[in-house]
Amino acid sequence: MSLTTSSNFSSYYSFIASVTVLVYDLLLLLPTEIDYVWLPRPLLPLLPLFVLNRYWPLINAAISIGLLHNPSAAQCRLLYYITGPLGVAGIFASQAILMIRTYAIWDRHRVVFWCFIGIWIFCFTPTAVSLVIELKTSKFIGQHDHRHTDCLSQSSHMPNFLYIPVLVSETIIASLTFFKGVQYLRNLSNHPFLTELYVSGMLFYACLLLLTLANILLPMWVHDIAPFLSFYQNTFHSILSNRVMLIILTLRHYPTEELYSSDVELPDITSDSPGSRNDVENASGITPGSDGRIQPTVEINCA
């Protein structure tokens, strides 16, 4: 079996596997989502961003399944013209959620704000431009074997580099999260909420890093799998970003002593400036309450 034929089988079943994971995660977390996203009033200010990040990959999957069955050249073109922008939009939504979360844990620091503005200009703009160039220069063919899911008869290596700006963005966000996490955990190492928040964030980054590198490197040799790696990227960006948000929203609605036997309380999203004294003097975004309990004051629920 040739490398190309083998990759076609792998690509097809990889697509099915990624859809299965997406639907499973959606069903698994649906009760939590209803309880902490849809039922509370008022609704989250960033609810549209949550919906985009949560359900965009599902729409993308439905369109792809409909167009991948014995596609003609016209259907192949339509597939790439629809799923390409949808995939990029989904990744942008996930990145925006992580940026807002990171901006919040840095207490809305102006330097971090301008850093993220720079990311949007110098990372996401080239990605969008590269996608447009790729769609205009690619040539499409029809496939009558449903196992052969690649529709491109001619394509540049442009898609291999679409994810380099994404990699840069993810690395910057992870670095900022790691730096602030070290500051928090040095002062509050016995608080499981903060530990879970930062450790989960770094674990998610490690998963996304592997997917991004795969999107950059593997299509250089087997370009057939590029659409499916891209869908994996979109799927796991959505899953991991939403899990970060749901972790924060879930813990915020219950006293953490019930969950962890800890003395940390979750913040009110309307809190503004941080305070500090005693043992949390250097932990920005944390302030002791009148009863002596430690209360974070940053708007971490927005991510």
NORQUI-V385887 format. One line per field, one symbol per residue. ss: DSSP state (h for helix, s for strand, l for the rest). Layout:
ss=???
This chain:
ss=llhhhhhhhhhhhhhhhhhhhhhhhhhhhhhhhhhhhhllllllllhhhhhhhhhhhhhhhhhhhhhlllllhhhhhhhhhhhhhhhhhhhhhhhhhhhhhhhhhllllhhhhhhhhhhhhhhhhhhhhhhhhhhhhlsslllllllllllssslllhhhhllhhhhhhhhhhhhhhhhhhhhhhhhllllhhhhhhhhhhhhhhhhhhhhhhhhhhhhhllhhhhhhhhhhhhhhhhhhhhhhhhhhhhhhlllhhhhhlllssllllllllllllhhhlllllssslllllssslllhhhl
